[in-house]
Amino acid sequence: MRLKPGKTNKEDRINFVDYWADFVKKNPDKVWSKQQNILINSQIKNARNSKISTKFYLEIKRKP
């Protein structure tokens, strides 16, 4: 299954969920969990290297 582009952000997100669910179903745990591990580790690394404080981030996050 190929990841199809959507016409809106919402469609893109739904298409990605469908794509990932299909990928997980068709591949062994070791394959997809390795990719998840890479993603999660990169997010943690990015958060640790962030130049903004936790307090400032939370203030930004609360704004509509």
mmCIF file of the N, C-alpha and C atoms, coordinates in Angstrom:
data_MODEL
# 
_entry.id   MODEL 
# 
loop_
_atom_site.group_PDB 
_atom_site.id 
_atom_site.type_symbol 
_atom_site.label_atom_id 
_atom_site.label_alt_id 
_atom_site.label_comp_id 
_atom_site.label_asym_id 
_atom_site.label_entity_id 
_atom_site.label_seq_id 
_atom_site.pdbx_PDB_ins_code 
_atom_site.Cartn_x 
_atom_site.Cartn_y 
_atom_site.Cartn_z 
_atom_site.occupancy 
_atom_site.B_iso_or_equiv 
_atom_site.pdbx_formal_charge 
_atom_site.auth_seq_id 
_atom_site.auth_comp_id 
_atom_site.auth_asym_id 
_atom_site.auth_atom_id 
_atom_site.pdbx_PDB_model_num 
ATOM 1   N N  . MET A 1 1  ? 0.850  -1.191 0.000  1.00 0.00 ? 1  MET A N  1 
ATOM 2   C CA . MET A 1 1  ? 0.000  0.000  0.000  1.00 0.00 ? 1  MET A CA 1 
ATOM 3   C C  . MET A 1 1  ? 0.888  1.245  0.000  1.00 0.00 ? 1  MET A C  1 
ATOM 4   N N  . ARG A 1 2  ? 0.548  2.188  -0.845 1.00 0.00 ? 2  ARG A N  1 
ATOM 5   C CA . ARG A 1 2  ? 1.275  3.452  -0.909 1.00 0.00 ? 2  ARG A CA 1 
ATOM 6   C C  . ARG A 1 2  ? 0.544  4.501  -0.080 1.00 0.00 ? 2  ARG A C  1 
ATOM 7   N N  . LEU A 1 3  ? 1.318  5.425  0.460  1.00 0.00 ? 3  LEU A N  1 
ATOM 8   C CA . LEU A 1 3  ? 0.724  6.534  1.194  1.00 0.00 ? 3  LEU A CA 1 
ATOM 9   C C  . LEU A 1 3  ? 0.165  7.528  0.188  1.00 0.00 ? 3  LEU A C  1 
ATOM 10  N N  . LYS A 1 4  ? -1.156 7.760  0.246  1.00 0.00 ? 4  LYS A N  1 
ATOM 11  C CA . LYS A 1 4  ? -1.786 8.665  -0.715 1.00 0.00 ? 4  LYS A CA 1 
ATOM 12  C C  . LYS A 1 4  ? -1.892 10.061 -0.116 1.00 0.00 ? 4  LYS A C  1 
ATOM 13  N N  . PRO A 1 5  ? -1.580 11.069 -0.919 1.00 0.00 ? 5  PRO A N  1 
ATOM 14  C CA . PRO A 1 5  ? -1.748 12.435 -0.409 1.00 0.00 ? 5  PRO A CA 1 
ATOM 15  C C  . PRO A 1 5  ? -3.235 12.779 -0.313 1.00 0.00 ? 5  PRO A C  1 
ATOM 16  N N  . GLY A 1 6  ? -3.584 13.512 0.716  1.00 0.00 ? 6  GLY A N  1 
ATOM 17  C CA . GLY A 1 6  ? -4.965 13.947 0.872  1.00 0.00 ? 6  GLY A CA 1 
ATOM 18  C C  . GLY A 1 6  ? -5.152 15.355 0.345  1.00 0.00 ? 6  GLY A C  1 
ATOM 19  N N  . LYS A 1 7  ? -6.392 15.771 0.274  1.00 0.00 ? 7  LYS A N  1 
ATOM 20  C CA . LYS A 1 7  ? -6.692 17.127 -0.188 1.00 0.00 ? 7  LYS A CA 1 
ATOM 21  C C  . LYS A 1 7  ? -6.657 18.116 0.970  1.00 0.00 ? 7  LYS A C  1 
ATOM 22  N N  . THR A 1 8  ? -6.748 17.583 2.189  1.00 0.00 ? 8  THR A N  1 
ATOM 23  C CA . THR A 1 8  ? -6.705 18.433 3.386  1.00 0.00 ? 8  THR A CA 1 
ATOM 24  C C  . THR A 1 8  ? -5.767 17.793 4.404  1.00 0.00 ? 8  THR A C  1 
ATOM 25  N N  . ASN A 1 9  ? -5.428 18.556 5.427  1.00 0.00 ? 9  ASN A N  1 
ATOM 26  C CA . ASN A 1 9  ? -4.590 18.033 6.504  1.00 0.00 ? 9  ASN A CA 1 
ATOM 27  C C  . ASN A 1 9  ? -5.265 16.823 7.155  1.00 0.00 ? 9  ASN A C  1 
ATOM 28  N N  . LYS A 1 10 ? -6.576 16.915 7.358  1.00 0.00 ? 10 LYS A N  1 
ATOM 29  C CA . LYS A 1 10 ? -7.322 15.811 7.976  1.00 0.00 ? 10 LYS A CA 1 
ATOM 30  C C  . LYS A 1 10 ? -7.221 14.545 7.119  1.00 0.00 ? 10 LYS A C  1 
ATOM 31  N N  . GLU A 1 11 ? -7.385 14.688 5.813  1.00 0.00 ? 11 GLU A N  1 
ATOM 32  C CA . GLU A 1 11 ? -7.265 13.529 4.915  1.00 0.00 ? 11 GLU A CA 1 
ATOM 33  C C  . GLU A 1 11 ? -5.860 12.947 4.960  1.00 0.00 ? 11 GLU A C  1 
ATOM 34  N N  . ASP A 1 12 ? -4.846 13.824 5.004  1.00 0.00 ? 12 ASP A N  1 
ATOM 35  C CA . ASP A 1 12 ? -3.468 13.348 5.112  1.00 0.00 ? 12 ASP A CA 1 
ATOM 36  C C  . ASP A 1 12 ? -3.286 12.498 6.363  1.00 0.00 ? 12 ASP A C  1 
ATOM 37  N N  . ARG A 1 13 ? -3.822 12.968 7.464  1.00 0.00 ? 13 ARG A N  1 
ATOM 38  C CA . ARG A 1 13 ? -3.687 12.235 8.732  1.00 0.00 ? 13 ARG A CA 1 
ATOM 39  C C  . ARG A 1 13 ? -4.399 10.883 8.675  1.00 0.00 ? 13 ARG A C  1 
ATOM 40  N N  . ILE A 1 14 ? -5.610 10.876 8.149  1.00 0.00 ? 14 ILE A N  1 
ATOM 41  C CA . ILE A 1 14 ? -6.374 9.630  8.035  1.00 0.00 ? 14 ILE A CA 1 
ATOM 42  C C  . ILE A 1 14 ? -5.652 8.650  7.107  1.00 0.00 ? 14 ILE A C  1 
ATOM 43  N N  . ASN A 1 15 ? -5.139 9.164  5.990  1.00 0.00 ? 15 ASN A N  1 
ATOM 44  C CA . ASN A 1 15 ? -4.404 8.306  5.058  1.00 0.00 ? 15 ASN A CA 1 
ATOM 45  C C  . ASN A 1 15 ? -3.158 7.718  5.716  1.00 0.00 ? 15 ASN A C  1 
ATOM 46  N N  . PHE A 1 16 ? -2.473 8.521  6.536  1.00 0.00 ? 16 PHE A N  1 
ATOM 47  C CA . PHE A 1 16 ? -1.284 8.013  7.211  1.00 0.00 ? 16 PHE A CA 1 
ATOM 48  C C  . PHE A 1 16 ? -1.651 6.929  8.213  1.00 0.00 ? 16 PHE A C  1 
ATOM 49  N N  . VAL A 1 17 ? -2.725 7.115  8.957  1.00 0.00 ? 17 VAL A N  1 
ATOM 50  C CA . VAL A 1 17 ? -3.162 6.092  9.920  1.00 0.00 ? 17 VAL A CA 1 
ATOM 51  C C  . VAL A 1 17 ? -3.487 4.793  9.185  1.00 0.00 ? 17 VAL A C  1 
ATOM 52  N N  . ASP A 1 18 ? -4.199 4.889  8.072  1.00 0.00 ? 18 ASP A N  1 
ATOM 53  C CA . ASP A 1 18 ? -4.517 3.699  7.278  1.00 0.00 ? 18 ASP A CA 1 
ATOM 54  C C  . ASP A 1 18 ? -3.247 3.025  6.763  1.00 0.00 ? 18 ASP A C  1 
ATOM 55  N N  . TYR A 1 19 ? -2.325 3.843  6.268  1.00 0.00 ? 19 TYR A N  1 
ATOM 56  C CA . TYR A 1 19 ? -1.053 3.321  5.753  1.00 0.00 ? 19 TYR A CA 1 
ATOM 57  C C  . TYR A 1 19 ? -0.279 2.597  6.858  1.00 0.00 ? 19 TYR A C  1 
ATOM 58  N N  . TRP A 1 20 ? -0.172 3.237  8.017  1.00 0.00 ? 20 TRP A N  1 
ATOM 59  C CA . TRP A 1 20 ? 0.621  2.653  9.099  1.00 0.00 ? 20 TRP A CA 1 
ATOM 60  C C  . TRP A 1 20 ? -0.039 1.379  9.637  1.00 0.00 ? 20 TRP A C  1 
ATOM 61  N N  . ALA A 1 21 ? -1.356 1.370  9.754  1.00 0.00 ? 21 ALA A N  1 
ATOM 62  C CA . ALA A 1 21 ? -2.066 0.174  10.221 1.00 0.00 ? 21 ALA A CA 1 
ATOM 63  C C  . ALA A 1 21 ? -1.819 -0.991 9.264  1.00 0.00 ? 21 ALA A C  1 
ATOM 64  N N  . ASP A 1 22 ? -1.861 -0.721 7.970  1.00 0.00 ? 22 ASP A N  1 
ATOM 65  C CA . ASP A 1 22 ? -1.588 -1.749 6.970  1.00 0.00 ? 22 ASP A CA 1 
ATOM 66  C C  . ASP A 1 22 ? -0.139 -2.235 7.068  1.00 0.00 ? 22 ASP A C  1 
ATOM 67  N N  . PHE A 1 23 ? 0.777  -1.302 7.268  1.00 0.00 ? 23 PHE A N  1 
ATOM 68  C CA . PHE A 1 23 ? 2.195  -1.646 7.395  1.00 0.00 ? 23 PHE A CA 1 
ATOM 69  C C  . PHE A 1 23 ? 2.435  -2.558 8.592  1.00 0.00 ? 23 PHE A C  1 
ATOM 70  N N  . VAL A 1 24 ? 1.819  -2.210 9.722  1.00 0.00 ? 24 VAL A N  1 
ATOM 71  C CA . VAL A 1 24 ? 1.980  -3.007 10.947 1.00 0.00 ? 24 VAL A CA 1 
ATOM 72  C C  . VAL A 1 24 ? 1.403  -4.409 10.758 1.00 0.00 ? 24 VAL A C  1 
ATOM 73  N N  . LYS A 1 25 ? 0.266  -4.508 10.079 1.00 0.00 ? 25 LYS A N  1 
ATOM 74  C CA . LYS A 1 25 ? -0.355 -5.811 9.846  1.00 0.00 ? 25 LYS A CA 1 
ATOM 75  C C  . LYS A 1 25 ? 0.488  -6.709 8.948  1.00 0.00 ? 25 LYS A C  1 
ATOM 76  N N  . LYS A 1 26 ? 1.165  -6.106 7.959  1.00 0.00 ? 26 LYS A N  1 
ATOM 77  C CA . LYS A 1 26 ? 1.883  -6.886 6.951  1.00 0.00 ? 26 LYS A CA 1 
ATOM 78  C C  . LYS A 1 26 ? 3.356  -7.147 7.270  1.00 0.00 ? 26 LYS A C  1 
ATOM 79  N N  . ASN A 1 27 ? 3.876  -6.558 8.346  1.00 0.00 ? 27 ASN A N  1 
ATOM 80  C CA . ASN A 1 27 ? 5.291  -6.714 8.661  1.00 0.00 ? 27 ASN A CA 1 
ATOM 81  C C  . ASN A 1 27 ? 5.478  -7.271 10.062 1.00 0.00 ? 27 ASN A C  1 
ATOM 82  N N  . PRO A 1 28 ? 6.584  -8.007 10.250 1.00 0.00 ? 28 PRO A N  1 
ATOM 83  C CA . PRO A 1 28 ? 6.861  -8.555 11.584 1.00 0.00 ? 28 PRO A CA 1 
ATOM 84  C C  . PRO A 1 28 ? 7.095  -7.435 12.606 1.00 0.00 ? 28 PRO A C  1 
ATOM 85  N N  . ASP A 1 29 ? 6.862  -7.759 13.872 1.00 0.00 ? 29 ASP A N  1 
ATOM 86  C CA . ASP A 1 29 ? 7.042  -6.782 14.948 1.00 0.00 ? 29 ASP A CA 1 
ATOM 87  C C  . ASP A 1 29 ? 8.420  -6.130 14.908 1.00 0.00 ? 29 ASP A C  1 
ATOM 88  N N  . LYS A 1 30 ? 9.458  -6.917 14.631 1.00 0.00 ? 30 LYS A N  1 
ATOM 89  C CA . LYS A 1 30 ? 10.820 -6.372 14.643 1.00 0.00 ? 30 LYS A CA 1 
ATOM 90  C C  . LYS A 1 30 ? 11.003 -5.273 13.613 1.00 0.00 ? 30 LYS A C  1 
ATOM 91  N N  . VAL A 1 31 ? 10.315 -5.359 12.493 1.00 0.00 ? 31 VAL A N  1 
ATOM 92  C CA . VAL A 1 31 ? 10.462 -4.360 11.429 1.00 0.00 ? 31 VAL A CA 1 
ATOM 93  C C  . VAL A 1 31 ? 9.807  -3.036 11.841 1.00 0.00 ? 31 VAL A C  1 
ATOM 94  N N  . TRP A 1 32 ? 8.535  -3.088 12.186 1.00 0.00 ? 32 TRP A N  1 
ATOM 95  C CA . TRP A 1 32 ? 7.858  -1.833 12.480 1.00 0.00 ? 32 TRP A CA 1 
ATOM 96  C C  . TRP A 1 32 ? 8.234  -1.252 13.832 1.00 0.00 ? 32 TRP A C  1 
ATOM 97  N N  . SER A 1 33 ? 8.563  -2.113 14.811 1.00 0.00 ? 33 SER A N  1 
ATOM 98  C CA . SER A 1 33 ? 8.935  -1.577 16.121 1.00 0.00 ? 33 SER A CA 1 
ATOM 99  C C  . SER A 1 33 ? 10.288 -0.875 16.052 1.00 0.00 ? 33 SER A C  1 
ATOM 100 N N  . LYS A 1 34 ? 11.176 -1.328 15.155 1.00 0.00 ? 34 LYS A N  1 
ATOM 101 C CA . LYS A 1 34 ? 12.459 -0.648 14.974 1.00 0.00 ? 34 LYS A CA 1 
ATOM 102 C C  . LYS A 1 34 ? 12.231 0.767  14.448 1.00 0.00 ? 34 LYS A C  1 
ATOM 103 N N  . GLN A 1 35 ? 11.302 0.912  13.523 1.00 0.00 ? 35 GLN A N  1 
ATOM 104 C CA . GLN A 1 35 ? 10.993 2.240  12.987 1.00 0.00 ? 35 GLN A CA 1 
ATOM 105 C C  . GLN A 1 35 ? 10.352 3.138  14.049 1.00 0.00 ? 35 GLN A C  1 
ATOM 106 N N  . GLN A 1 36 ? 9.473  2.564  14.851 1.00 0.00 ? 36 GLN A N  1 
ATOM 107 C CA . GLN A 1 36 ? 8.868  3.325  15.937 1.00 0.00 ? 36 GLN A CA 1 
ATOM 108 C C  . GLN A 1 36 ? 9.936  3.786  16.921 1.00 0.00 ? 36 GLN A C  1 
ATOM 109 N N  . ASN A 1 37 ? 10.889 2.904  17.211 1.00 0.00 ? 37 ASN A N  1 
ATOM 110 C CA . ASN A 1 37 ? 11.971 3.231  18.130 1.00 0.00 ? 37 ASN A CA 1 
ATOM 111 C C  . ASN A 1 37 ? 12.790 4.407  17.610 1.00 0.00 ? 37 ASN A C  1 
ATOM 112 N N  . ILE A 1 38 ? 13.097 4.406  16.323 1.00 0.00 ? 38 ILE A N  1 
ATOM 113 C CA . ILE A 1 38 ? 13.850 5.504  15.712 1.00 0.00 ? 38 ILE A CA 1 
ATOM 114 C C  . ILE A 1 38 ? 13.076 6.821  15.859 1.00 0.00 ? 38 ILE A C  1 
ATOM 115 N N  . LEU A 1 39 ? 11.790 6.779  15.571 1.00 0.00 ? 39 LEU A N  1 
ATOM 116 C CA . LEU A 1 39 ? 10.954 7.976  15.664 1.00 0.00 ? 39 LEU A CA 1 
ATOM 117 C C  . LEU A 1 39 ? 10.907 8.504  17.100 1.00 0.00 ? 39 LEU A C  1 
ATOM 118 N N  . ILE A 1 40 ? 10.624 7.630  18.047 1.00 0.00 ? 40 ILE A N  1 
ATOM 119 C CA . ILE A 1 40 ? 10.501 8.049  19.445 1.00 0.00 ? 40 ILE A CA 1 
ATOM 120 C C  . ILE A 1 40 ? 11.825 8.581  19.966 1.00 0.00 ? 40 ILE A C  1 
ATOM 121 N N  . ASN A 1 41 ? 12.921 7.901  19.662 1.00 0.00 ? 41 ASN A N  1 
ATOM 122 C CA . ASN A 1 41 ? 14.233 8.373  20.117 1.00 0.00 ? 41 ASN A CA 1 
ATOM 123 C C  . ASN A 1 41 ? 14.571 9.738  19.528 1.00 0.00 ? 41 ASN A C  1 
ATOM 124 N N  . SER A 1 42 ? 14.210 9.969  18.270 1.00 0.00 ? 42 SER A N  1 
ATOM 125 C CA . SER A 1 42 ? 14.498 11.267 17.660 1.00 0.00 ? 42 SER A CA 1 
ATOM 126 C C  . SER A 1 42 ? 13.663 12.370 18.303 1.00 0.00 ? 42 SER A C  1 
ATOM 127 N N  . GLN A 1 43 ? 12.435 12.059 18.688 1.00 0.00 ? 43 GLN A N  1 
ATOM 128 C CA . GLN A 1 43 ? 11.599 13.054 19.360 1.00 0.00 ? 43 GLN A CA 1 
ATOM 129 C C  . GLN A 1 43 ? 12.159 13.392 20.738 1.00 0.00 ? 43 GLN A C  1 
ATOM 130 N N  . ILE A 1 44 ? 12.634 12.386 21.459 1.00 0.00 ? 44 ILE A N  1 
ATOM 131 C CA . ILE A 1 44 ? 13.236 12.621 22.773 1.00 0.00 ? 44 ILE A CA 1 
ATOM 132 C C  . ILE A 1 44 ? 14.505 13.451 22.628 1.00 0.00 ? 44 ILE A C  1 
ATOM 133 N N  . LYS A 1 45 ? 15.341 13.097 21.659 1.00 0.00 ? 45 LYS A N  1 
ATOM 134 C CA . LYS A 1 45 ? 16.583 13.843 21.421 1.00 0.00 ? 45 LYS A CA 1 
ATOM 135 C C  . LYS A 1 45 ? 16.280 15.297 21.076 1.00 0.00 ? 45 LYS A C  1 
ATOM 136 N N  . ASN A 1 46 ? 15.294 15.511 20.224 1.00 0.00 ? 46 ASN A N  1 
ATOM 137 C CA . ASN A 1 46 ? 14.906 16.866 19.844 1.00 0.00 ? 46 ASN A CA 1 
ATOM 138 C C  . ASN A 1 46 ? 14.414 17.659 21.054 1.00 0.00 ? 46 ASN A C  1 
ATOM 139 N N  . ALA A 1 47 ? 13.624 17.028 21.904 1.00 0.00 ? 47 ALA A N  1 
ATOM 140 C CA . ALA A 1 47 ? 13.112 17.707 23.097 1.00 0.00 ? 47 ALA A CA 1 
ATOM 141 C C  . ALA A 1 47 ? 14.255 18.081 24.031 1.00 0.00 ? 47 ALA A C  1 
ATOM 142 N N  . ARG A 1 48 ? 15.219 17.199 24.189 1.00 0.00 ? 48 ARG A N  1 
ATOM 143 C CA . ARG A 1 48 ? 16.364 17.476 25.073 1.00 0.00 ? 48 ARG A CA 1 
ATOM 144 C C  . ARG A 1 48 ? 17.249 18.587 24.526 1.00 0.00 ? 48 ARG A C  1 
ATOM 145 N N  . ASN A 1 49 ? 17.323 18.703 23.211 1.00 0.00 ? 49 ASN A N  1 
ATOM 146 C CA . ASN A 1 49 ? 18.171 19.719 22.590 1.00 0.00 ? 49 ASN A CA 1 
ATOM 147 C C  . ASN A 1 49 ? 17.440 21.029 22.321 1.00 0.00 ? 49 ASN A C  1 
ATOM 148 N N  . SER A 1 50 ? 16.190 21.106 22.741 1.00 0.00 ? 50 SER A N  1 
ATOM 149 C CA . SER A 1 50 ? 15.392 22.298 22.498 1.00 0.00 ? 50 SER A CA 1 
ATOM 150 C C  . SER A 1 50 ? 15.989 23.492 23.235 1.00 0.00 ? 50 SER A C  1 
ATOM 151 N N  . LYS A 1 51 ? 15.957 24.632 22.584 1.00 0.00 ? 51 LYS A N  1 
ATOM 152 C CA . LYS A 1 51 ? 16.524 25.838 23.172 1.00 0.00 ? 51 LYS A CA 1 
ATOM 153 C C  . LYS A 1 51 ? 15.501 26.612 24.010 1.00 0.00 ? 51 LYS A C  1 
ATOM 154 N N  . ILE A 1 52 ? 14.258 26.147 24.053 1.00 0.00 ? 52 ILE A N  1 
ATOM 155 C CA . ILE A 1 52 ? 13.262 26.832 24.871 1.00 0.00 ? 52 ILE A CA 1 
ATOM 156 C C  . ILE A 1 52 ? 13.042 26.054 26.160 1.00 0.00 ? 52 ILE A C  1 
ATOM 157 N N  . SER A 1 53 ? 12.658 26.783 27.189 1.00 0.00 ? 53 SER A N  1 
ATOM 158 C CA . SER A 1 53 ? 12.429 26.149 28.487 1.00 0.00 ? 53 SER A CA 1 
ATOM 159 C C  . SER A 1 53 ? 11.106 25.384 28.481 1.00 0.00 ? 53 SER A C  1 
ATOM 160 N N  . THR A 1 54 ? 10.993 24.472 29.399 1.00 0.00 ? 54 THR A N  1 
ATOM 161 C CA . THR A 1 54 ? 9.758  23.707 29.551 1.00 0.00 ? 54 THR A CA 1 
ATOM 162 C C  . THR A 1 54 ? 8.598  24.653 29.852 1.00 0.00 ? 54 THR A C  1 
ATOM 163 N N  . LYS A 1 55 ? 8.858  25.633 30.728 1.00 0.00 ? 55 LYS A N  1 
ATOM 164 C CA . LYS A 1 55 ? 7.814  26.592 31.115 1.00 0.00 ? 55 LYS A CA 1 
ATOM 165 C C  . LYS A 1 55 ? 7.312  27.364 29.883 1.00 0.00 ? 55 LYS A C  1 
ATOM 166 N N  . PHE A 1 56 ? 8.229  27.851 29.054 1.00 0.00 ? 56 PHE A N  1 
ATOM 167 C CA . PHE A 1 56 ? 7.843  28.611 27.868 1.00 0.00 ? 56 PHE A CA 1 
ATOM 168 C C  . PHE A 1 56 ? 7.076  27.726 26.882 1.00 0.00 ? 56 PHE A C  1 
ATOM 169 N N  . TYR A 1 57 ? 7.530  26.500 26.689 1.00 0.00 ? 57 TYR A N  1 
ATOM 170 C CA . TYR A 1 57 ? 6.839  25.568 25.799 1.00 0.00 ? 57 TYR A CA 1 
ATOM 171 C C  . TYR A 1 57 ? 5.398  25.357 26.253 1.00 0.00 ? 57 TYR A C  1 
ATOM 172 N N  . LEU A 1 58 ? 5.213  25.152 27.539 1.00 0.00 ? 58 LEU A N  1 
ATOM 173 C CA . LEU A 1 58 ? 3.860  24.928 28.063 1.00 0.00 ? 58 LEU A CA 1 
ATOM 174 C C  . LEU A 1 58 ? 2.991  26.159 27.905 1.00 0.00 ? 58 LEU A C  1 
ATOM 175 N N  . GLU A 1 59 ? 3.576  27.364 28.050 1.00 0.00 ? 59 GLU A N  1 
ATOM 176 C CA . GLU A 1 59 ? 2.819  28.587 27.830 1.00 0.00 ? 59 GLU A CA 1 
ATOM 177 C C  . GLU A 1 59 ? 2.349  28.676 26.377 1.00 0.00 ? 59 GLU A C  1 
ATOM 178 N N  . ILE A 1 60 ? 3.222  28.369 25.446 1.00 0.00 ? 60 ILE A N  1 
ATOM 179 C CA . ILE A 1 60 ? 2.875  28.387 24.026 1.00 0.00 ? 60 ILE A CA 1 
ATOM 180 C C  . ILE A 1 60 ? 1.786  27.377 23.731 1.00 0.00 ? 60 ILE A C  1 
ATOM 181 N N  . LYS A 1 61 ? 1.921  26.193 24.308 1.00 0.00 ? 61 LYS A N  1 
ATOM 182 C CA . LYS A 1 61 ? 0.990  25.099 24.065 1.00 0.00 ? 61 LYS A CA 1 
ATOM 183 C C  . LYS A 1 61 ? -0.420 25.460 24.530 1.00 0.00 ? 61 LYS A C  1 
ATOM 184 N N  . ARG A 1 62 ? -0.548 26.245 25.576 1.00 0.00 ? 62 ARG A N  1 
ATOM 185 C CA . ARG A 1 62 ? -1.858 26.598 26.125 1.00 0.00 ? 62 ARG A CA 1 
ATOM 186 C C  . ARG A 1 62 ? -2.597 27.620 25.282 1.00 0.00 ? 62 ARG A C  1 
ATOM 187 N N  . LYS A 1 63 ? -1.850 28.392 24.496 1.00 0.00 ? 63 LYS A N  1 
ATOM 188 C CA . LYS A 1 63 ? -2.495 29.443 23.684 1.00 0.00 ? 63 LYS A CA 1 
ATOM 189 C C  . LYS A 1 63 ? -3.270 28.832 22.527 1.00 0.00 ? 63 LYS A C  1 
ATOM 190 N N  . PRO A 1 64 ? -4.456 29.393 22.241 1.00 0.00 ? 64 PRO A N  1 
ATOM 191 C CA . PRO A 1 64 ? -5.268 28.849 21.128 1.00 0.00 ? 64 PRO A CA 1 
ATOM 192 C C  . PRO A 1 64 ? -4.663 29.107 19.770 1.00 0.00 ? 64 PRO A C  1 
# 
